[in-house]
């Protein structure tokens, strides 16, 4: 088993009938460690999580047209719920999370394109 590389990847060498095979595997995240993509603060298309917690509700679908101010998600932590709203008009190009996913502040929730 090789050392941990960028992206939590490791090379594992397996011997099969005397022939070595190298396989790249992703090292699992530690308990409670966030493993998802982060929103780029400079990218207005990215919708970030406003706080660490769990995604309670996903209120939109990919392809849906949204307007600035529309509710997109509900993120909760310690009995506090925060509605995540669209900051721009556009079409929901992708969802990076599902309901019940754990997120950190700044985690990418979705991408909205004009």
Secondary structure, 3 states (H helix, E strand, C coil): CCCCEHHHEEEEEEEECCEEEEEEEECCCCCCCCCCCECCCCCCCEEECCCCEEEEEECCCCCCEECCCCEEEEEEECCEEEEEECCCCEEEEEECCCCCCEECCCEEEEEEEC
